[in-house]
Amino acid sequence: MPDLSADELRRYARHLAIPEFGIAGQRRLKAARVLCIGAGGLGSPIAMYLAAAGVGCLGLVDPDVVEITNLQRQILFGEKDLGKKKLDAARDRLLDINPHLNVQVYAERFSAHNAMRIAADYDVIIDGTDNFPTRYLSNDVAVWLKKPNVYGSILRFDGQVGVFAPHLGAPCYRCMCPQPPPPGLVPSCAEGGVLGVLPGLIGTMQALEAIKLITGIGQPLLGRLLHLDTLSMRFRTLNLRRDPDCPVCGDSPTITQPIDYEGFCGISHTPAAAPDVPAMTVHELKQLRDAGDDHFLLDVREPHEQAICRIAGATLIPLGDLENRVAELPKGKRILVHCKSGGRSARAVTKLRELGFNDAWNISGGIIAWAREIDPTMAEY
């Protein structure tokens, strides 16, 4: 294991004072290579605390740029970073925290084409993403490479943390979730929202689990899932079991290399092209409105979303209430449906056409596309 310099001995003095940790634990951290997939809400505290703790090499995967909506929870970034690539800003911030850190950045989407190549050189994989295809991909790669996968998820006020590692006797993510939920059933943080401090709590726990795995202290969450409800501040621990029939880590695995994870999760590569969901762009909607076209504009978001921004003249009927409120919709008139980004409204159009509203259309991109392409003064969320 690598030696510690005089500066490192001073820097990590509070670690070295812990009898169960000491120089041996710090040297293990310095020798470790940790890959964090995602540099957002979870990735920010993960990366910052691992950098401060003295992890020798930290890999970050994220293709995005910093947007103002990130700043409510992604504490790696500030106003000066808006518009920058996340990983450029992250590298600068992390090296300011600890110049001894070796930061490796991958400004690309973690995909079936690059995942094995990126993850191969790391000791621990941390999943800091918020989508199901990447969760299944990071799980599978960790199983094949025999690396611990430190899992975290957040939504609104609730979070979860666990460690999946079949090579250490624990189950994998697929043992807990053999099949992904239907598309749209579980909203992303962008759709469902997240309390800004929640990823700080869950990401910090993920960093802690990684440190425990690297140094050998304590009992990592192997075979256990920790659930946190921040509104009641209650923790629940669920025991997980390895599934001998798991297609990845089971006794007779059937998935032994990366697959089409978007397809597995029911996510189309070209969602707007679904032939049974007629759609129009926000520019076409504006042309109709400018021309005085007699149509009915339906907003299927939730009331708290409409309070943030709305298109003038739209009638609000949340998607979950739509079937019970169809009597409020005009027969024989074109119905144009929008939501935040186009997913819920596409489902609404499908339902309306099943109910006999044959001139229902989805507004591609939703109100976000309207704000960005038609009315830049409109608030986004």
C-alpha positions in Angstrom: 0.0 0.0 0.0 1.2 3.6 -0.7 2.9 5.6 2.0 1.4 8.9 3.3 3.2 12.1 2.8 3.8 14.6 5.6 1.0 16.8 4.2 -1.4 13.8 4.1 -0.6 12.9 7.7 -1.6 16.3 8.7 -4.6 16.4 6.4 -6.1 13.1 7.6 -5.2 13.6 11.3 -8.8 13.1 12.5 -8.9 9.8 10.6 -5.6 8.7 12.0 -6.7 9.4 15.6 -9.5 6.7 15.2 -8.0 3.4 16.6 -10.1 1.2 14.3 -9.1 3.3 11.3 -5.6 4.7 11.7 -2.8 4.8 9.2 -3.7 1.4 7.8 -7.2 2.5 6.9 -5.9 5.7 5.4 -3.4 3.9 3.2 -6.2 1.6 2.0 -8.2 4.7 1.0 -5.2 6.1 -0.9 -4.7 2.9 -2.8 -8.4 2.6 -3.7 -10.1 3.4 -7.1 -13.8 4.3 -6.9 -16.1 4.9 -9.9 -19.1 7.2 -9.3 -21.7 7.0 -12.1 -23.4 10.4 -12.1 -22.2 13.8 -10.9 -25.6 15.1 -9.9 -27.6 15.2 -6.6 -26.1 11.9 -5.3 -22.8 12.2 -7.1 -22.0 15.6 -5.5 -21.8 14.5 -1.9 -20.3 11.1 -2.9 -17.5 12.7 -4.8 -16.8 15.5 -2.3 -16.7 13.3 0.8 -14.6 10.6 -0.9 -12.2 13.3 -2.1 -11.9 14.8 1.3 -11.5 11.4 2.9 -8.5 10.6 0.8 -9.6 8.1 -1.9 -6.7 7.8 -4.2 -8.5 7.7 -7.6 -12.0 8.9 -8.2 -13.7 8.3 -11.6 -16.8 10.3 -12.6 -19.1 9.5 -15.4 -21.6 12.2 -16.5 -22.3 13.8 -20.0 -24.3 16.8 -18.8 -23.8 20.5 -18.4 -24.6 22.5 -15.3 -28.1 24.0 -15.4 -29.7 26.3 -12.9 -32.2 23.7 -11.7 -29.2 21.6 -10.5 -28.1 24.2 -8.0 -30.9 23.4 -5.5 -29.2 20.1 -4.6 -26.0 19.5 -6.6 -23.5 21.1 -4.2 -20.5 20.4 -6.5 -21.6 23.4 -8.6 -22.3 27.1 -8.3 -23.5 30.1 -10.4 -20.1 30.4 -12.0 -20.4 26.9 -13.4 -23.7 27.4 -15.3 -23.3 26.2 -18.9 -20.1 24.3 -18.2 -19.6 20.6 -18.5 -20.3 19.1 -15.1 -17.1 17.1 -15.1 -14.9 20.1 -15.8 -16.5 22.0 -12.9 -16.4 18.9 -10.7 -12.7 18.3 -11.3 -11.8 21.8 -10.3 -13.9 21.7 -7.2 -12.6 18.2 -6.1 -9.0 19.1 -6.6 -9.6 22.3 -4.5 -10.9 20.0 -1.7 -7.9 17.7 -2.0 -5.0 18.2 -4.4 -3.8 14.6 -3.7 -6.8 13.2 -5.5 -6.5 11.6 -9.0 -9.7 12.5 -10.8 -10.6 10.6 -13.9 -13.5 12.0 -15.9 -15.7 10.3 -18.6 -17.9 13.0 -20.2 -20.2 10.4 -21.8 -23.3 8.5 -21.0 -22.6 5.2 -19.1 -23.9 2.7 -21.7 -23.8 -0.9 -22.8 -21.0 0.1 -25.2 -18.6 1.6 -22.7 -19.5 0.4 -19.3 -17.2 -2.6 -19.0 -14.3 -0.6 -20.3 -14.9 2.3 -17.9 -15.6 0.1 -14.8 -12.8 -2.5 -15.2 -10.1 -0.5 -13.5 -12.0 0.4 -10.4 -12.5 -1.4 -7.0 -15.9 -0.1 -6.1 -18.8 1.1 -8.2 -21.2 3.7 -6.9 -24.5 4.2 -8.6 -25.5 7.9 -8.4 -28.0 7.9 -11.2 -31.8 8.4 -11.4 -32.9 6.1 -14.2 -33.6 2.4 -14.4 -31.6 1.5 -17.5 -28.4 2.7 -15.9 -29.2 1.0 -12.6 -29.6 -2.3 -14.2 -26.5 -1.7 -16.3 -24.3 -0.7 -13.4 -25.5 -3.7 -11.4 -24.8 -6.2 -14.2 -21.3 -4.8 -14.8 -20.5 -4.9 -11.1 -21.6 -8.6 -11.0 -19.5 -9.6 -14.0 -16.4 -7.7 -12.8 -16.9 -8.8 -9.2 -17.0 -5.3 -7.8 -19.3 -4.0 -5.0 -22.1 -1.9 -6.3 -23.2 0.9 -3.8 -26.7 1.7 -4.7 -28.7 4.8 -3.8 -32.0 6.2 -5.0 -34.1 9.3 -4.1 -37.5 10.7 -4.8 -39.3 13.6 -3.1 -38.8 12.9 0.6 -37.6 9.3 0.6 -34.3 7.6 -0.1 -32.7 4.2 -0.1 -29.1 2.9 0.2 -27.8 -0.6 -0.2 -24.7 -2.6 -1.2 -25.1 -5.3 -3.9 -22.2 -7.8 -4.2 -22.8 -11.4 -5.1 -19.1 -12.2 -5.0 -19.2 -11.2 -1.3 -22.3 -13.4 -0.6 -24.9 -10.6 -1.0 -27.7 -10.3 -3.6 -27.5 -8.1 -6.7 -30.0 -5.3 -7.7 -31.9 -7.7 -10.0 -32.5 -10.0 -7.0 -34.4 -7.2 -5.4 -36.0 -5.9 -8.6 -36.2 -8.6 -11.2 -38.2 -6.5 -13.6 -38.3 -2.7 -14.0 -41.5 -0.8 -13.4 -43.6 0.1 -16.4 -42.3 3.2 -18.1 -43.7 6.4 -16.4 -45.0 4.6 -13.3 -42.1 5.8 -11.2 -41.3 9.5 -12.0 -37.8 10.7 -12.3 -36.6 13.4 -9.9 -37.2 15.9 -12.7 -40.9 14.9 -12.9 -41.6 14.0 -9.2 -39.3 16.4 -7.5 -36.8 15.9 -4.7 -36.1 17.8 -1.5 -32.7 19.4 -1.9 -31.1 18.0 1.2 -32.2 14.4 0.6 -29.5 13.5 -2.0 -27.0 15.0 0.5 -28.1 12.5 3.1 -28.3 9.5 0.8 -25.1 10.3 -1.1 -23.2 10.8 2.1 -24.3 7.3 3.2 -23.2 5.9 -0.1 -19.7 7.5 0.4 -19.7 6.0 3.9 -20.5 2.5 2.6 -17.7 2.8 0.0 -15.2 3.8 2.8 -16.3 0.8 4.9 -15.9 -1.6 2.0 -12.4 -0.2 1.2 -11.0 -0.1 4.7 -12.8 -3.1 6.2 -14.3 -1.3 9.1 -17.8 -1.8 10.3 -20.6 -3.7 8.6 -21.5 -2.6 5.1 -25.1 -2.8 4.0 -24.5 -6.2 2.3 -27.8 -8.0 1.8 -29.6 -5.1 3.4 -31.6 -2.1 2.1 -31.8 1.0 4.3 -34.9 3.1 3.6 -35.2 6.7 4.9 -38.4 8.7 5.2 -37.2 12.2 6.0 -40.7 13.6 6.8 -40.9 11.3 9.9 -37.1 10.8 10.1 -37.6 7.1 10.3 -35.2 4.5 9.1 -36.2 0.9 8.1 -33.8 -1.9 7.2 -35.0 -4.6 4.9 -33.2 -7.9 4.5 -32.6 -9.0 1.0 -31.8 -12.5 -0.3 -29.9 -13.6 -3.3 -32.2 -15.2 -5.9 -30.7 -18.5 -7.2 -32.7 -17.9 -10.4 -31.4 -14.4 -11.0 -30.5 -14.1 -14.7 -27.2 -12.3 -13.8 -25.9 -13.6 -10.5 -28.0 -16.8 -10.1 -26.8 -20.4 -10.3 -27.4 -20.5 -14.1 -27.1 -17.0 -15.4 -28.7 -16.2 -18.8 -27.4 -12.6 -19.1 -23.7 -12.6 -19.4 -23.0 -9.5 -21.3 -24.5 -6.0 -21.7 -28.0 -5.9 -23.3 -30.3 -3.2 -24.6 -31.2 -1.7 -21.2 -33.5 1.0 -22.6 -35.5 -1.7 -24.4 -35.4 -3.9 -21.3 -36.9 -1.0 -19.3 -39.5 -0.4 -22.0 -38.0 2.9 -23.1 -38.2 3.6 -26.8 -35.2 5.1 -28.5 -37.6 7.3 -30.5 -40.5 8.0 -28.1 -42.0 10.7 -30.2 -42.3 8.4 -33.2 -44.9 6.1 -31.6 -47.4 5.6 -34.5 -50.5 5.4 -32.3 -49.9 8.7 -30.6 -50.4 11.6 -33.0 -48.2 14.5 -32.1 -47.4 18.0 -33.0 -44.5 20.3 -32.1 -44.8 23.4 -29.9 -44.2 25.5 -33.1 -47.2 23.9 -34.7 -49.3 24.6 -31.6 -48.2 28.3 -31.7 -49.2 28.5 -35.4 -52.7 27.1 -34.5 -53.1 29.6 -31.6 -51.9 32.5 -33.7 -54.4 31.6 -36.5 -57.3 31.4 -34.0 -57.8 27.7 -34.5 -60.8 26.4 -32.4 -59.2 23.7 -30.3 -59.2 22.6 -26.6 -55.8 22.8 -24.9 -55.6 20.2 -22.1 -52.9 20.3 -19.4 -52.5 16.8 -17.7 -49.9 17.9 -15.1 -50.6 18.3 -11.4 -51.9 21.5 -9.8 -48.6 22.3 -8.1 -46.9 22.1 -11.5 -49.4 24.5 -13.1 -48.7 26.9 -10.2 -45.2 27.2 -11.5 -46.0 27.9 -15.2 -48.9 27.5 -17.5 -49.9 28.1 -21.1 -52.7 30.6 -21.3 -56.1 29.1 -22.0 -55.1 25.5 -21.0 -57.6 23.5 -18.9 -56.0 21.5 -16.1 -57.1 17.9 -15.6 -54.4 15.8 -14.0 -53.6 12.5 -15.8 -54.8 10.4 -12.9 -58.2 12.2 -13.0 -58.7 12.1 -16.7 -60.8 9.1 -17.2 -63.3 10.2 -14.5 -63.5 13.7 -15.9 -64.0 13.0 -19.7 -67.4 14.6 -19.5 -65.6 18.0 -19.2 -64.0 17.5 -22.6 -65.7 18.8 -25.8 -66.8 16.3 -28.3 -66.1 17.0 -32.0 -63.2 19.5 -31.2 -59.5 18.9 -31.6 -57.9 18.3 -28.2 -54.3 19.2 -27.8 -52.7 17.7 -24.7 -49.5 18.7 -23.0 -47.6 17.9 -19.8 -44.2 18.8 -18.6 -42.1 17.0 -21.3 -44.5 14.8 -23.3 -44.6 11.5 -21.6 -47.8 11.8 -19.5 -49.6 13.6 -22.3 -48.8 10.8 -24.8 -50.5 8.4 -22.4 -53.4 10.8 -22.1 -53.8 10.9 -25.9 -53.8 7.1 -26.0 -56.5 6.9 -23.4 -58.6 9.7 -25.0 -58.5 7.9 -28.4 -59.6 4.7 -26.7 -62.5 6.7 -25.3 -63.6 8.0 -28.7 -61.8 11.3 -28.9 -60.3 10.7 -32.3 -58.8 14.2 -32.8 -56.6 14.2 -29.7 -52.9 15.2 -30.2 -49.8 15.1 -28.0 -47.6 18.2 -27.8 -44.1 16.9 -28.1 -41.7 18.2 -25.5 -44.5 19.6 -23.4 -44.4 22.9 -21.6 -40.6 22.7 -21.2 -40.3 22.8 -25.0 -42.8 25.7 -25.1 -40.7 27.6 -22.6 -37.4 27.0 -24.4 -38.6 27.4 -28.0 -41.6 29.7 -27.8 -41.7 31.7 -24.6 -38.3 32.1 -23.0 -39.8 34.3 -20.2 -41.7 31.3 -18.8 -40.3 29.6 -15.7 -38.9 26.1 -16.0 -38.8 23.4 -13.4 
